[in-house]
Amino acid sequence: MGHVKTALLISAALLVTGCATSAKGISQSAVMKSTMAEPLRQDVPPGTAMAVLRYPAHVEDDAKQAYYDAYSKRAIGGRLSKDSGDASEIQALADGMIMKSNYYALSVYKEMAAKMPEHSVLLSPHTVKLGADGKLTSVPMTQAESLPTVVTVDFSSYSFPDAKKMMGKAPLTFGDLVTPLFTVHSDHRASAPTKGLKLASAPLLPYAAGNGRRDVDTSLSALQSGTFETPSAPLDFVAFLNADSTASVASQSFGKMSANTVTSFPLEKIQLDKKDIAKLSAKDGGVTDPLKNAFSAGFANQVIGIINRTDINKATMVSRASAISQYDPSLAALTIVGSQDADYQARYRYAERLLQAEQKYLSVQSLRMFDGVHNGEIGAQTRDMLKAEYEHLEKRRELARQQNINTTMAVLGVLATGAMIANGGVGQDCSRSRTQREYYECQRRNQAANKVITDVAIAGIAYTGSKAFSLNKQSKMMGTNYMSSVAPILEQQQTVTVNLIDSNETITAIRFEDLRAKLQTLYSEKQRSLDTVATRCGYTHDGAVKSGTWLGVCENGLANGAGVGVLRNDDGSAVEYYGYAVNGQPQGAGYMITHTAAGSTALEGNFTAGRADGTMRETSAGQSARVVSYSAGAQTGRAPVGSPVATPFGNTPLSVPGAGN
């Protein structure tokens, strides 16, 4: 028993000395230091967004208990204490995470929008709800994800679900501390080996990869059923909360530049500049952005770098076809490869201008959401809450510093004189005192030491937890008010000018669905007829008996011309092909992705009777794309340096200097 109490005394001393450096974080994220900012070097077609920012914004009432339960069970960055607090404390932290994700996501949006062309960055706040299977899912509040987009960014700010560990090393978003969680995806066709995943916070990476795999399966199923349209995937953080199935992908640590590999970003707790936090108030109006120079500006640069290294056409071709199919299903599949036919060009340009009108509408909606949330009442309340939290942490840090000075030496002094256990207390063995006075002095020192331990326990745990809980309770009320604040923005009347080829049209709409309905009417009145249209027919790939599905130009029930083919095999593998076909088989320039249990690979180049034939660009996990030679489906070695590679996505071959090295 004596050894146990001595250990408690040592632990108390360590707690005291540790508190002075607790509740701390790094001054800047690694994204601020990794690389120099690079300008955006990519252009996108009209009606295409560079980035859509997704984040958890609201939890439906009937999903809250499931959300609270998952949040408490799926802790990131440590283990919960045996008594991690009652349900109310955990719920307060969970509610606070949603509100702060809302607020800090707008900082990321502002920085990305400032570095990219007008209307090219859109907001997509998500509602967390229960799915049909009773599990958590999330759905977008806007139609931003229906537009063709180069990358989607998931963002949230995280707090460990144990208030008693707030002053320790656990991840935290409270006061001047922020722990970002994020992922960056492109369409899997632009990064087949990683299922489109580009960058991910380490705790989310396997779940984001699992989401990417499910996106592939959903897209292939949609193509098989004759449509390009697929539902938006739930947030990667929601997949983590659900403990959904994961997937393995080649990954690398942040700072490395291996091709066709997902970058894993370490979990960070960032401590914001105290001068910026001190400026936060309802009267500040959102002018001060404490996250900008600690994270957001550098993260925006990372996203731009990812976009610069992404094949824009492959990243957007299917989502563009999906968007165009809302106006002209017979045109959609033809847009994958394109055509120089005058009727096609006229019809495509009309559809493209309608997508541009949708983009402008959604961009203005995003700006209004930013203004209404960040600069409105919710933003003011969040800033007041963050400042109050910061002031609490500062008081707690000061208390820790005072404890270091005033009490640590007292505790260690007892230990240094040969502390023993006596009289049921912690301290020296007073029975060895030689005089009555020594005995009383010994007892006094023991009482003082015991009081130190009690004071440390109360100040270091109970005070921190209860105070944090009282501050986070504000977020529950703010979360309740969120939808009432955002709903009017989502149904606010907008006027959009559509710049058509032969006229300008002005359309006024209250909701996005109203805008699209009016644009569909406009397109029906203006479209030109096509001699060649896309339909659905058979795709036999390499001549196998089993038939797949072709969306594109058909003849005699088989693929004959430009389009998209997909085929699933009995062993679970699948093939998707984009390009030209004859008699149901790939023939000519094409892009083929093969999915197996071992992973996904891509081939781009010339095909003969369904087989790779000639110079091909080969893409596989963990290595740069190689230019190799194929004959009748078999690889014969490296292609000569500078060999041109046929591509279905343009009128000239794609030459890759040095790719044969």
N, C-alpha and C positions, 0 to 999 in steps of 0.2 A: 504493500500500500504506500509505503514511504517513497519508493521509486516512482510510482505513478504521480504522486503529488509534486515531487521534484520536477518531473517531466512537464507537468502542467505549468509550473513556475517558469521553466525555460521557454515553453511555448508562448506564455504571456509576454515574456521579454521580447521574443522574436516578433510577436504581433505588434508590440509597441514600436519596435524599430522598423518593422515593415510598413506600418501605416503611412510613414512620412513619404514613401515613394509609391504608395498605392494610388488607385484611381488616376493613373497617368497613361499617356499614350505618346506615340511618335508625333512630331510636329508636322510632318508631311508624308503623304502616301508615296510609295515607290513609283507610282505612275507620274508623279511630278518630277522625278529625278532620272527616269530611265533613258529617255531619248529627247533630242531636240524636237520642238514642234515642227511638223511638216505641213505644207499647204495641201489642200484637197486637189488632187490631180485628175479626178474622174468627172466625167459628165454623164448625165442620165437622160433618157428620153423624156419628153413631156408627160406629166401625169405619173411620175415615178418618184418616190421618196428616197432620200439617202438613208434615213434612220427613223425608226419608230421606238419610242421609249415607253416601256411597260412597267407598271409598278402596282403594288396592292394599295387600293385607295379606300376600300369599304368592305365590311363583312356583314352579310345579311344576318338578320336576327336568328333565323333557325339554323345557321351555321356556326354561331358564336361558340357554343359549348364544344363542338368538334374542333374548332380552331384553337380554343384555349387548351383543350386536352393534348392536341398534337404539339402545340407550342411548348408545353411544359415537358412532354416526354422526349421531344426531339431537340435536346439542348446542343448547342454548338460551343466548343471551346472549353469544356470542363464538365465535371460531374456535379449534380445537385447535392447540396448538403442534406443530411437526414431529415432536417426540419427546414425545408426550403420556403416556408411561408404558407399562409392559408390561400384558398382559391382566389380571394379578392386581390391579394398582392400580385399573384401571377397574372390574373386578368388585367390588372392595371398596367403591367409591363407589356402584355400582348397588345392592348389597345394603344399604348404609347408607341409601339413599333409601327403600327399602321399610320398613325398621324405623322410621325417623323419621316417615314418613308415618303409620304405625300409631299412633305415640305422639302426635304433634301433632293428628291427626284427633280423638282423644279429648278434647282441649282444646276443639275446636270443638263437638263433641257436647255436652259439659258445659255450655257457655255457651248453646247453643240450647235445650237441655232446661230450663235454669233460667228461660228467658224465655217458654216456651210451656206449654200445659196438660199435665198428666200423661199419659203414654203417647203423646204426639203426635210425638215425635222418635225415629227408629229408626236403628240402625246396620246397614250393609250392606257388610261387608268383602268384597273381591273377590280371587279367585285368578286370577293371570295364567297362561294356559296356551296351548298351540298349538291352533288351530282345525283343522277338517277340511281347509282349504286350505293348511295349513302356516304360516299367519301367526299372529301373536300375537292373542289375544283375552282377555277376562276374564269370569268368571261369579261371581255372588253366592254367598256361603257360607250365607246365610240366606234366608228367604222374605219378608223385609221389603218387597221391591219388588213382591210380588204384591198388596199392599194398595193401595186407592185412596190417592193421595198428592198433595198440592198442589204441592210442589216436590221435586226431587232435587238434591242438592249433591254434586259431585265435588271431592275434596280430595287433594292430595299436597304433599310438601315436596321441593324440587329441589336437586340439586348438579351443577355443571358437571363433565363427565367428564374432567377434566384436573387432576391433583393439583398440577402445577407452576404452575397459575394460581390456586391457592387464596388466595394473599396479594394478589391483584389485585382487579379489579372484577367478576370473573365471579360469577354467582349461586351461592350456597352455602348448604347446611344443615349446619353443623358448629360444635360448641361453642355460642357465644352468637349465632350467625348462622342465620337461617331465611329461605328463599325459598319462599313459598307459591304454589301453582298451584291454581286452582279454577274451576269453572263452576257455574252454577245454571240448571236447566231446569224448565219446567212442561210439561204436555201441550200439543201444538201447537194443540189446539182452543181453548185459552185465549189463545193468541198466534200466530195463523195466519201473519202476515207474517214472523215470526222463527223459524218452525218450533218454537216453544216455548222457544227460548234466551233467557235474560234477562240474564245477566251472565257474563263470561268473562275470565280472564287473557289478555292480548293474544296470547301465543304459541299458545294453545290455541283461540282464537276460531274460525278457519276450519274447524278439525277438529271442534269441537263443533257448528258449524252443519252440517257434513257428516253428523255423527251424527244430528242432528235431522232432516235430510232423509231419511236411511235409516229412521229411526223412523216417519216419515210413510208411506213406501212399505211398510214391514212391516205397519203397522196397516191400511192400505187393502187389502193382500193378504189379511190375516186376515179382514177383514169380507167380502171377496168370497168367501172360502171358507166363510163361515157361522159365524165365531167371533170373540169379542172378545179372546181371549187372545193375547198376543204375548210373545216372550222378552225378557228384560232386555237393554238395550243394553250393549255393553262400555264401560269407562271412557273418557272423552274423552282422557285422557293416553295410553291404549293406542292409540287412533286416531291420535294424534300420532306415537307411536313407529313405527307401521306406515306412516306417510305415506299414510294413507287419503285418498280423494277428499274435497275440501273443498267448501264452498258459500259463496256470497256473501250476506250479509244487511246490512241497514242498521244501522250502528253509530255510537256516539257515545263520546266520551271520558268517563271517570269524573267525576262531579260535575254532569253535565248531565241533564236530565229530559225528553228528547223521548219521545213516546209511540211504541209499536210499533217500538222500536229496541233493539238489543243494546248494553249498556254494556261497553265494552272497558276492562279494568283493567290498568294498567302493571305490568311486572315489578318486584318490590321485593325488596331484600335488607334484612332487618330485623335490627337488633342488639338483643338482649334485655338487660334490666336485669342488670348484673353481680351485683347483690346477690341477685337471684332465682336466677341460675345458681349462685352460690356456695353456696346452700342445698341444691342438688340432691344427693341421695345415696340409697343404698338404704334408709337409716334414715328418710329424709324421708317415705316412705309416699305420695308423690304429693300432699302437701298444697300444696306450692309449684307454681304453674303460671306459668312465665315467659312463656308466649305470651298469656295472658289479656289483660293491659293493653297489649300491643303489637299484637295482631291479633284474637284470638278473640272478645272481647266486642263489638268494633265490627263484625266480620263477621256475628255473630249478629244485630245490629241491622239490617244490610243485608238479610239474609234475611227478617226480619220485615217490613221495608218492602216487599220484593218480594211477599210473601204478601198484605199489605194491599192491594196494587194488582192482585191476580190475581182473576179471576172463578172462585170456588171450584167452582161447579157444572160449568163448562166444563172446568176442569182435572181433574176427578175422575170425570166421568160415564161415560166408557168404561172406565176401570180399575175403577170400582165395578160396572159391568155384568159385567166379566170375572170379578171376585171372586165375585159372586152366581151366575154361571153354574156355578161349582163345586158349588153346591147345587141350583140350579133353572134349567136352560137356558131353559125356556119363560117364565120371569119376567124374565130378564136384559135383553132389549131394551126391555121395557116401562118399566124404571126410568129410561131416558133422559129421557122426558117425564113419567112418573108418571101416576097415576090416583086419582080419589076413590072408586073402587069399594071397598066394604068388604072383599070377599074379597082384592083386590089389596093393600089396606093391611095386612091381617092377615098375609098371606104375606110382604110386604116387610119388615114390622117384625121378624118372626122371622129373616129372612135378615140383616137389619141387626145384630141382637143376636149372631149367630154371627160376623160380621165383627169385632164389638167384642171377642169372646172371642179371636179370632186376634190382634187388635191388642194386647191385654193380654199374651198369651203372648210375642209378639215383643218387646214393650217390656221385659218382665222379662228376656228373653234378652239384649237389648241392655245392660241394666244389669249383668248378670252378666259379659258380655264386657268391659265397661268396668272392672269391679272385678278380673276375672281378669287382664287385660292391664296396665292402668294401675297398679293397686295390687298386682299379683302380681310374680312373679320377673322376667318380661320387662320390666315397667315399671321395676323396681329396676335391672336391668342397663342399660337405656337411659339412666336418669338418671346412673348411674355413668359411662357412656361419654360422655355430653354434658359432664359436669363435667370429665372427663379431657381432652376435646377443647378445652374452654374454657381450661383451665390451659395447654395447649400453645400456643394462640393468644396468650394473654397473654404467655408467655415470648417468643414470636416478635415480638410488638409491642414489647416492652421492648427486645429486641435491635435492632429497627429504630430505635427512638428513640436508643439508644446509638450506633448507626452514624451517625445523623444528626449527633450532636454531635462524635463523635471522628474520623470519617473523611471526611465530606463536604468540610470545609474543606481537608483535606489534598489531596484530589483536585482540587478547584477551584483550589487554590493553584498547583498545577503548571500548570494551564491558564492562569491569570492571568499567569504569568511567561513566557508565550509557548511553550507545549509544542510540541515537535517530535518526530519519530520518529528514533531513532538506536540503533545497536548492537543492532538486532532487538528493542528493548523499547519501552515507552511512557514518555514523559517528555521532559525537556529534551535538546537537542543538546549532549552533553558535549564534543564535539570542539572547541567554541569556548571552552573553559575557558582562562584566561590563565595559571593556575598549576596545579601538581600537586594542591595542596590543593583548589582549586575543582573540579578534575576528580573527585576522590574524593567530595566533597560532592554533586556532581551525580549521580554513580552511586548514592549512597546514597538520594537522594530518588527516583530512578527506581525502585529496588527496592521502596521503601516504597509507592509509588503502584501498582505492579503487584500487590503483596501485597493492597492494599485491594480491587482488582478481583476477585482470586481469592476473598478472604474473602466479599465480597458475593455472588458467584455461588453459592458453596457454601451460605451461610446463607440466601439468599433463595429458592433453588430446590430444591436437593437435600435440604436439611434439612426444609423444609416438606413436600415431597412424600412423603419416606420416613416421616416421623413421622405424617402424616395417614393414610398407608396402613396403618401398624401399628395405629392406633387404629380405623380402619374395619374391619379384619379381624374385630373382635369381632362385627360385625353378621351375618356369615355364620353363625356358630355360633348366634346368637340367632334368625336366620331359620329355621334347621333345627328349633329347639325350638318355634317358634310354633304349628304345627299340633298338636303333642302337648299344648300348653297349652290350645288353643281347642277341640279336638275334644270333650273331656268336657263343656264348657259347652254345646255344640250338642246334646248328647244327655243333658242333665241333666233329671231328672224335674220336671215342674211340675204344679201343680193350679190350674185355672181355674174360677171360678164364672161360669156363664152365666145372666144375668138375663133370662129369657124373659117373655113377656107374662103367662102364667098360672102360672108356676112358676120356681123356681131349680134349676139343675142344676150339679153339681160333676163336672168331668172331669179325670182325671189322665193325662198323656201324657209320654212320654220324648222323642219327636221331633215336629216340627211336622206331619209327614205323619200321625202317629198321632192328633194332635188333630183334624185336618181330617176324617179318616175317622170319628171318633166324633161330630163335629158333623154330618156328613152323615147318619149314622144317626139322630141326634136330630131333624134337620129332617124326614126322611122320616116319622117317627112323628107329628110335630106339625103338618105343613103342612095347609092347607085347599085344596080344589080351586078352580080358576079357570074361569070361563066363557069368558074371553078369554085366549088364550095367544099368545106370539110364535112365529112360524115363519119360514121362509126362502122368498122368492118373488121375482118380477121387479120391477125399478124402471126406469122408462123416462125419468125426469128430465123433459125438456121435450117428450116425444113422439117423440124420435128412435127410429129403428128398432132401434139397438143397445140391448140390455137390460142393465141393471146388476143389482145384488143388493140386496134389501131384507131386513132383519132386524126383524121386528115383526109387526103385525097384517096378515094377508093375506086376500084374498078373490078367488076365481077366478084364482089364480096371480099376482095383482098386489098391490102395496102398497095397503092400504086401512085407514087408522088411524094409530096412533102407531108410531114406530120409527126406523130408521136406514137410509139408502140410500147406496150408493156405486157410481160408474160411472167406468170408465177409457176414454179415447178413443184412437183410433189414432195421434193426433199426440203422445201422451205426456201430455196434460193429464188431469186427474181432478177429479171432483166428489164431495164427501161432504155429506150432508144429514141433519139431525136435526130431527124434528118430525112433522107430520101429512101424510098423503098420501091421494089418492083416485085410483083407476084407474091406479096406478103412477106418479103424478106428485105433486110437492109441492103441497099445497093447504091453506091456512090458515097458522097461525103456524109458523115454521121458522127454522133456522140453517143456512146453506149456506156451505161453504168451497170455493173454486175454486183448483186448483193448475195453474200453467202454467210454461213455461220462464222467464217473466219474474218469477215470484214467486207468492205466495199472498195471496188477499184473502178477506174474509168479509162476508156480508150476513145481517142478522137482521131479521125482520119478517114481513110477510104475503106469501104466494105464491098465485098463481092459475094453474092449469094449468102448473105448473113454472116460472113466471116471477115475478120480484119485482114486486110490485104494491101500491103504497101507500107509507107511511112506513117507511123502512128505516135501520138502523144499518149504516154502511159502514166497514170497517176495512181499511186498507192500510198499507204500510211507511212509516215515517218521519213519520207524522202522527197526530194524535188522531182517534179515531172521529168520523165526521160523521153527522148525521141528515139524510137526503136523501129526496126523493120519486121514486118509480118508477112507470111505467105500462107494462104489458105487457113488462117486462124492460128498459125503457130509462129512464135517469135523466132527470128533468125539472127538477132544480134543488134548492136547499136547502129543507128542510121548515121550517115556522114554528117559532119558538122554543117549547120545551116540548111539542112534538108527541109523543104516546105512540107507543112502538114495541112491536108485538106480539112476544111471546116464547113459545116452546114450553116454557120451563122454569119455569112458575108459572101461577097462576090469574088474575093481574092483569097488565096491560100494564106494561112497563118505561118509566117516564118519565125523560127526560134533560133537566133544566132547563138552558137556555142552549146546548144542543148545536147549535142552528141558527146560532149566531154565527160 
